[in-house]
Amino acid sequence: MSLQAIFITFNVIALAVLSIAGLLVMRRSRTRKAAYNLTEYYDDETLEGPRLERVLGWALLFSAVVAAALPAYWLFEPTRQKSHLEALADDGVARGKEFFEAGPHGLNCQRCHGADAGGGAATPVLQSETPGGPARRVTWKAPSLNDVLLRFPREQVIEIITYGRQGTPMPAWGVAGGGSKNTQSIEDIVDYLQSIQITPKEAQAKQAGVLDGKTLFEANCARCHTKGASYGEPGDPGGGGAFGPSLAGGVIQRRFSDITKHFDFVMAGSFFQKPYGIGGIGSGRMPGFSKVLTQEQIQAIVAYERTL
């Protein structure tokens, strides 16, 4: 039985005892033949003897209970708080799972990102870049989310869900971005994603043995830096940019004259309003790959990007 349950039980018993005592007093008062002010009370010997001893005994008992309860409460309070926080976290994860899935309150994130959040595909309609040209439906590769917190800090994941990804099928789900979910709901979704994150070792196993820089770039970087790469129609590698900037035409060489700083940037990603390279100011949108790729793979990507 928990300490809280013990205290509740004790209070219920005490309340019952006091209620019974009150009923007995009321019953006795109804059977009296004379008013209290006309009835002789206890003599001094009784008042200062057994009567006083009984009152002091009850006072001592309740003082002992309080003296024992306060240290016990102090000792068990950290455990109670921890269990309460764990229960709140579990509730948040459960709500986040409900939002992730299809349902009356769900956003159906699994439709694009997969039931296990391991990645999937969306089918948006792209408008023609030629005025009056026909629109067409494409299959857009959606990234995995069971490793998203290995690539982005929690704050950036919250921002992505809240405001969406401009120029991609990812919509804004937060109220601040024009969506339907408040801050708590977005936090719940991220709590759920946190609960299903794979380990860095498992993430790196997805591309184990791949050391070709171009292949690694196309699998991890082209989604943002190469227009059309997400739906199977890539343009020039790194050229033109998409959600991220163009990396072609010597951009990388000018931004990172030091290859070591280039490597560190791909490892860590960008951070909002933090400088990087030569004249770069981070937006937070660039993920860090240190937990999903090996150092050798990142070195291969850096070497390839410097040829664009």
N, C-alpha and C positions, 0 to 999 in steps of 0.2 A: 504494500500500500504506500502511495506517495505521501510526502509530508503535507501537501495540500489536502489530500483526502483525509488525513488524520485530523488536521485542524477543522475541516468542515464537520467531521463526525463529532468532534469534541464540542463545537459550537451548537450543533443540533441537540446533543444531549443536555448541554447547559441551558439551552432555550426551553427544552421540554421540562427540565427540573424547575426552572423559574416559573413556567406556566402552571405547573401542578401546584407549586407553593402559593402562587397568587390565587388559584381557585380555592385552595383550602382556607386561605385567609378570608376570602369573600364569603365562603360558606359559614365560617365561624362567626363572621360579623352578622350574618343574617339570623343566627340562633341566639345572639345575645339578648338578654332581657332588659338591659339598661344601656344608656349611652356610655361611650368611652370616658367622657369627663365625669361621670357619676360612678364609675367602676374603680375600685381600688386596684392599683397596679402592683408589680412586684416590690417587695421590701428591699432595703439597701443590701442586705446580705445576699439575696438572690441575684440582684442586678450586678453586683460587683463580684459575684462568685461564678456559678455555673453558666449564667446568662452571658456574662462578659467573656468567659472562656470559650463558649461556643462561637460567639461572633469573631473573636480573635483567631480561633481555629480555622474558620472559613476564610478569613482574610489571609492567613498564612498559606492555606492551600492554594488560593488563587494567585498569591504572590509567587509561590513556587512554580506554578504552571507558567506564568509569564516569564519568570527567570529562566526556565528551561526552554520555553518556546523561542525567545529572542535569539539565543546562540544557535539553536537548531535552524531557525530561519536564515540566519547569517551564513551558516555552513552550507545549506542546500540551495541558497538563492542563485549562485552562479550556474549550478546544474539545471535549475528550473529555467533560467533565462536562456541557456544554450538549447535546451529541448524545445522551448517556445520558438526560438529563432529557426531551429531546424524544421519545426512544424510549419512556420510561415513560409520558409523556402520551399518545402514540399508542395504547399498549396500553390505557390507561384509557378512551380514547374508544371503542376497539373493543369493550371489555367493556360500556361503557354502552349502546352501540348494540344489543348482544345483549340486554341487560336491557330496553331500550325496546320491542323488537320481540317478536312471539310466537315461542315456541320452548321447548326443554326448560328453559332457565334464564331465560326472558324473563318480564316482568311484563305484556306486551301493552298497554303504554301507548298504542300507536297505535290500539287499538280505540276509545278515546274521543277522543283528541287528534289523530287523523289520522296517516296514514303519514308525512307530511312535517312533523308536529308543528304544522301550521297551524290546528288547531282541528277539532272534530268534535262528536260527541254520544254521551252515555251513555243507557242505558235502564233506570234503576232502578225499583224497585217502591216506591211511596209508600203508607205506611199511612194510613188514614183518621184525621182529627182527631176524628171523632165516634166514641165508644166503640161497637164492634161494627160499624162501617161497613166497606164493602169496600175492599180494597187495589186500587191501580190502577198500571199501568205508564205512565211518562211518558218523553218524549224531552227529556233534559237537555242543554243546550248546554254543551260542554266548551271551556275557553279554549285559545287557541293557546299553544304552548310554544316556538315558534321566536323569540319576542320576550320570553319570561318574564324573562330577565336584563336586559332594558331596563326592566322594571317593578319588579323586586325585586333586592336585593343577593344575592349567592351564598349567604350564610348563611341567609337567609330561604327560599330555594328548597330548600335542604337540609332545613330544618325542615318545610316543607310536604310534601315527599316522605316524610320520616320519620314524621310524626304525622298526615298527611292533613288533610282539611278537614271538621270536624264539621258535620253537617247537609247535606252534599253527597255525591255518589257517589264523591268522591275518598277512597280508603282510606289507611290508614297502611301504608307499605311497610317502614319501618325497624324493627329489632328493638326499639329503645327505645319505639316506638309500638305494638308488638304485631305487627309484620309479620315478614317473613322475611329481609330484607336487612340485612347489617351496614354499618358506617359506610363502609368502603371501597367497597362496592357502590353506596351512595347517592352518594358522591363521583364514582364512575365515570359514573353516570347524568347528573349535573350537568355533568361534563366533556363528555359527548356533546352535551347541550343547548347548551353553550357553543360547540361546534364548528359548530352549525347555526343560530346566531343571525343574524337578518337585521339590516341596518343601521337606525339611527334614521330615515334618509330613506325606506327601504323600508317601515318600520312606519307612518310618518306618511302614506305614499301610500295606505294602506288606507282612510283616511277623509278623503282630500284633498277640500277644498272644502266639507265639512260644517261649518257654523257655528251651527246651531240647538242651543241648550243642552239642550233636552229630548231631542232625538235623540241627542246625544252622551252624555248621562247614561244613557239606556236602553241604549246600546251598550257603555258602559264601566263604569258604576257600579251599575246596577240589579241586576246579578248578586249583589252582596253586600248592598245596602241596600234592595232591594225584594223581599219574599217572593213566590215563584212566578215571578219574571222569567226565571229560567234555563230553565224548562220551558213558557214561553208562557202563564202564567196570573198576570200581575203584579197585585198589589193596588194600594193607593194608592202613588203614586211616593214613594219614600223613606220610606214609612210602615211602622212595625212592625219594620223591619229584617229581616235574615236572618242571613247569616254576619257581616255588619257591623251597626253600630247604626242605629237609625232617625234620619233626618235631618229629619223633619217636626216641626211644632208649635213652630217657633222654636229648635230645638236648635242649628242652625248659627249663628244670630244670637247666641245666648248663648255658644257656644264660641269664635266668632271675631267679636268686635265690630269688629275691624279687617279689612276685606276683603282688604287686602294679605297679611296673615298666612294668611287662608283660601286665597288663591291660592298662596302659597308651600307650604302644606301639601299641596295637590293636586299641585303640581309635584314635590315631593320624596318624599311619602309619610310614613309613620310609622316610627320606629325604636324598637326594644325599650327600654322604660324611659326614653325621652327625652320631656321635656315638650313639649306643643304647645298652642297656643291658650290658653284660660283653664281651668286645672285638668285638662287632658288629659294622660294618660300613655300613650305609644306602646306598642303590642303588636308592631309590626313587620308586622302583617297587611295594612295599608293600602299598596297599591302607589304608586309615584310615576309620573306620566304625562308628565314633561318630555321623554322620549325617544320617546314613541309618539304624542303629540299636539302640535300647535303651541300657542304661547302664546295665540293668539286663541281656539283651541278650548277651552283650559282656562279662559280668562276667561269664555267662554260657559257652561261647566258651573258655574262659581262663581256667576255671576249667576242661573242657574236654581235652584241649590240654595238660594239665599237667599230664594227665593219659596215654598219648600215649607212 
